[in-house]
Structure formats: structure tokens, C-alpha cells
């Protein structure tokens, strides 16, 4: 009799919960290990599989399983101001990055990585836990680009050392690319640098290992997603279907159609959003569902080889490209330049 191999029934618990938008798979695995998740009244275990007949509860609350039937993949781009923390509820009462976001009809916003309280710039939020998990996982090589103002003398030897790698308290780290940018005076200079991981305060610690101080730090790119000047601090906008599909393809996920929103309602909410000033650091009531923020330029770039397997970093590492002048010309006068094979456009350059 031939031996037959059967795949285990159901799906892994952490994948099911992540698809429901409760959190990223990494966070859910932590919940399971700490005993916060139960299946049919019994504490869950890592790798456990479930199907539609299993009752799942988190912190004693039984989940409505019909929530997972319709996968919703929405993504927000947010320009984080200084002074906000990347947590839902801060015991010290400080403003959080979630305060300004709209409430989704289904699931919850999951932040893709974190920025510390003094770091500004690009943050991504999604309702798809699997997308969040893949974007953060090192195996998918989502490079992060930062604009950094450094106080102190920076030599060529220091730059080479930072690119070759230094040993930090939590292991070796390095920048895969560093370029000096316009601006700065005296001992203050701006640089653009790229890291491949999202370790805690990694950019600051790398520069501090060379005896200099980071006086300002802003994330300007996450993988193919750029932040542009039209998205001012404290504001957000929702990605279009095409942008989300490009981002999902980068980490091997198939497209998921966005839920429909009536154009009349969306336009009305966009007008209200543009009229409403949002001072940095101030708490404001969260906008209602459907408010997609101000319309702006596309901020996601599709690489020429997007449909192919991602190249290994190293010799094929994408460079940062040219940097714009400190006062760039008006958008109508700037023409985008094509990126090289496998290379994303540089910071400040509009994608094609």
C-alpha cells in the first residue's frame, strides 16, 4: 500500500489572527507564548492549527470568526512628528501615532515597524497583519532610508567604517549606503543613509559609535515607499489600489481588492481634512472612516524588475541616486529620470 502524506488540517493560528488584522504575526506569536490566546478554552501553542470550527479568544474575548472571511488590505502613509510614541496607549499620556488615524471599519491599524519619540518621518500602517509581518521580516530585505543631521567632524575613514560594519551591543550593524546631502553648516552636516533592519535606535547608535551626535533624524523611505513634501508632518493619506499592489508584490503577496468607498463621501471628507489644521504634538479627535487625507503625489516606486525575484544585496545594491538641491524647482519643471535596472529612484525623485 502506498504511503500517503496529508497536510495538517487548518491554518496556523498566528497566520489566521494576523489576517484578521489583530496584530503582526510576530506580535501574535508573543501573545501565544505569554498565554493570552486560547483555542476552545485551552491555552494555545505556537504552530497550532485551527479551522472555522475552533473558538479562538484573546485575553478572554471570543473573536467573531466571520471577521476573517473577508481579507481587507489597506495601507496608510503617515508623516510622524517629533514627540509622538509608537504605541496605542502610553502610560505617561504622551501623544501616540494612532491618535490622528481614522478608525477602520474592520480590524485595526498595525504599525509597520517603529520610530522612537525623537525621530520623524515615514511610518506605514496596514490592516493586513501578514503584510505587516513580511514588510518587517529581515528575509524580505526592506531597506530603510534616513535623512540624518550629524553634529561633529565626519571623516572618509568613518564613512568607510560605517559601511564596512561596526559591533553594537546587540550585534554587528552597518549602513549599506551613505551619501552626503546639501545643507548644514560648521559641524552640522546632513547625510542620507540606508539600513536593512529595523533595530531599536540603530541609525543613532551607528553614528554615535564614531563619536558624533545625531541632532535630527527623519525616515524618508521604506522599501519602495517615499515620503514627499506634500505630506506635511502630522498628516496621513491612504494608498491607492495600485500602490498597495506594488508594495504587496515586493513581499510576495497577491493583490487584494480594496473595499469600495462612495466617491461623494470620500471627496467630502478629503475637503474637511484639508481645511482642518493639525498642529504638531496636539491631540485631536480621530477622523471618521472614509477620510483618506489630502491627495498628493504618488510616493511609491515600482522597480523595473518588480515582477522578478528580488536581487541579493551587495553588488546589485540600489544606490541612493542623485539628491535634489536644497530648494528644488517647481514640480512642473522637474522631470523624473529613469532608474537603473533593479534600482529605485533616489530620494526626492518622483517615480515614473
N, C-alpha and C positions, 0 to 999 in steps of 0.2 A: 504493500500500500504506500502510495507516495505521501511524503510528509508535506503537510500544508502549513503555510505561515499566515497567520491572521494578524492584522494590525490591531492594536488595542482600541477598544471602543471609546467613543467620545473624543474630546479635545482636552489639552492641558488646561488646568484650572486658571493659571495665571494669564494664559492667552485669551480665554473667554472673558475674564474680568477686564483685561486691558482693552478688548474690542468694545466693551460696554462703556468705555471712557471713564472708568473709575480712577485710574492712575496708569503710569507706565508699568511695563512688566517687571522692571527692576524693583519698583516700589512695592508692587503686589507680592513679589517673592519675599520681601522683607515682612509684609503683613502676615503672610502664611507662616514664616519661621517664628514670628512672635506670638502666634496663636490667635490672631484677630479674625481669621477666616474659618468658617465651619461648613461642612458639606453633610447634609442630612443629620444635623445635630452633633456631628463629631468633628473634632479639630482636624483641619485639612493638612495635607503634607505636600511638600514640593514635588512636582511632577505628577500629582494626582490628576486623573482624567475624569471629566464629568460629561453628562449629556443633558437633554432637556427635561429628563425626569428627576434630576437631582435638585434638591433645595439648597441654595447657597446663601449664607448670611455673612455679613461683615459687621463686626462689633455688635453682634446680636440683632442686627436688622436684616430681615429676609429680603433678598433682591427680587424684583419683578423680572422674571426671565424673558418676558416679551421684549424687554429693552434691547436685548442683543440681536433680535431678529432683523432689525434694520441697521446696517452699519452706516454711520454718519461720519464723514471725514471733513471737518472744517479746520481751517488754519488762520490764525491771526498773526500779523506782524505788529510788534509794539516797540516804540522808542522809549526805553526806560530812562526816567530822570534819576539824578542823584538823590539819595535819601530814601528810596523805596527798597523794601526787602522782598526776596523771592519766596514768600511763604503765604499761606492762606490766612492764618491768624497769628499775629505777632503778640506775644505776652507783654511786650513793652508798649504796645499801642502805636507802633510806627506805621506809616502808610505802607501798603503792600502793592505789588504789581497787579494783583487781582482786583483792586478797588475800582479801577476805571473800565474794566472789561464788561461787555454785555453778558447777560445770563443766557446760555444756550437752552433751547427747548429740551434737548436730550443730552444726557451725560454731563460732563463738566470739563472746564478748560484744564489741560495738563501743560505745564511749562516744560519746554524742551531745553533742559539744562538750566543753569542759574547764573546770575551775575551778582557780585557782592554789593553791599549797600552803596559804596562809593563809585561803582562802575556804571556807566551809562551805555545806551545804545540798543542794538538789535536783540530782541527776545522773540521767540516763536511760541505760540500756544496752539494746541490742537485738541479736538475731541476724540481723536483716534489714538488709543494707548499703544497699539502696535507700531504706528508711525512714529510716535514719540520715542519708543524704545529703540527702534532702528536708527533714528537720527542721532541718538546719544551713544549708541554702542560703538566702541572703537573699531570693530571689524568693518564698518561701513565707511570709515575714513572721511568723516565730515570735517573739513578744515574750517577753522575759525580765524578770521582776520580782525585785528585790533588796530586802532589809531592810539598811539601812546606818546604822551609828553614826558620826556625824561629830564630830570634835573641832575646835572653833573657832567663831567667830561666822558665822552664815549669815544673809544679808540677803535681802529680797524681790528686790532687783536681781540677786543671784547666782542665785537660783532661776530668774528670767526668762531670764538669760543661758544657763544650762544647758539650758533648754527651747528657746531660740532656736538654740543651736548654738555650739560653740567649735572652734577649729582645734587639733588634736593633731598630734604628729609624723608620724602615718600618715594624716592627712586629717581632714576635719570630722566631728564627732560631737555627739550631743545625747541628752538624755532626752526621751522622748515624754510622760512624765508624772512628776510628783514630788508626794508628799503627806507632810506631817509626821505622824509616828506618836507614840503615847504613850510615855513613858519617857525616861530621860536626865535629867541634872541639870547645872547650871553650863554649861560649854562643850561638853558632850556631849549630842547630840540624835539621835534616831532618825528616819530618813526611809525611805519606800518609793519606789523609782524604777524606771522601765521603760526598757529599751533594745531596739532591734530587731535588733541584730547581736551576734555573739559574739566580738568582737575582744579581743585579749590585754589584760587588766587595764583594760578600757575604763571600767568604773564607777569604779575608783580614780583613774584618770587624769583623768576628767572632774571629779571633786570636787577633786582636787589642783590643777587649773587655776585654781581660785578661791581658792587659798591656804589651804585647810583640809585636815585629815588624816582618812582613813578608819581608824578604830580597830577596827571589826568589820564584816564583810561576809558576808551569807548569802543564797543564792538561794532564793526561796520559791515561784517559779512558772516553768514553761517552757511557753509556749503555753497549752493548756487544762489542764495538769497542775499540781496544787498539792501542796505538802508539808504534812502535818498533824502535830499534836503527838504522835499515837500512834506515829509512825515516828521513834524516837529516833536520835540520832547513831550511826553505825556499823552501822545496820540497813538492811535492804532488804526489799522484797516484790515479788512478780510481779504484773503487771497481769492483770486478768480479760479474757476474750474481748471483752466489751462495751467495756471501757476502751480496749483496743488498737484496736478497730474505730473508735471515736471519734477517736483520735489519728491513725490512718491516713487517715481521711476528711478530716482537716484539710489533708493534703498530697496529696489526690487519689489515694490508693491504695485498691484494692478489698479487702474483708475476706479474710483467710486463716485457716482454722480451726486452732486450737491443737492440738498433739499431745495425745493422751489420757494422763492420769496416774491410776492407781488411787487412789480416794479414801482407802482404808485406809492406803496407803503415804504419801500426802500428809499426812493428819492426824497420823500418827505423827511425821513429820519436822517438822511445824509445832510439835508439843509439845516436841520436842527443841530446836528453835530458840529457843522462848520461855524454856526453862529455862537455856539457855547464856548466861552473861553475856559481853559483848564490850566490854572496856574500850577507850576511845578511844586510838588510837595504837599498840595492841599488835597484833602479828602473830598470827594464828590460823590453824589448818588450814582449808582451804577446805571448805565443806559439800558433801555429795554431791548428785547430781542428784535433783530432786524436792522439795528443801527450799525452800518458797516463802516463807519468812519469816512473821512474825506477821500474822494477819488484822487489817485495820484499816479505817478509814472509806474510802469512795470518795474519790479525790483527783484525779479528772478531771472537768471540767465540759463538758457539751455545750451549745454556744451555740444559741439559738433558730433561727439561720439556718445551722446546720451543713451542711445539705444543699445550700445555695446557694453561689454563688461568694463567696469571701472579700471583704469590702468593702475599699476602699482606705483606708489610714490617713490621718488628717487630721481632717476634720470628723466622721468616723464612728469616731474613735479610741476604744476602750473605756477608760473611766475605771477607777481602782483600786477605786472603791467605798468603802464605809464600812470603817473599821478597828475591830477588836474592842477592848474595854477591856483593860488590861494583865492583869487576872485575869478572864477570861471566865467566864460562868456555865457550869454543867454542861451537857454536850451535850443532855440531855433537856429543858433549859429553853430552849435556843436554837432558834429557828425560822428556817429559811432564807428569805431574801427573793428574789423573782424578779428576775432580771437584766433590764435593758432590752433592746430589740431589738438583736441583734448584739453584746451585751456579756456578757463573762464575769463571774461573781460575783467580788467583791473577795477579797483575801487573808484567810484565816481563815473565810470563809463557806462552808458546806457546799453542794455542788452539789445540785440537785434530783434 
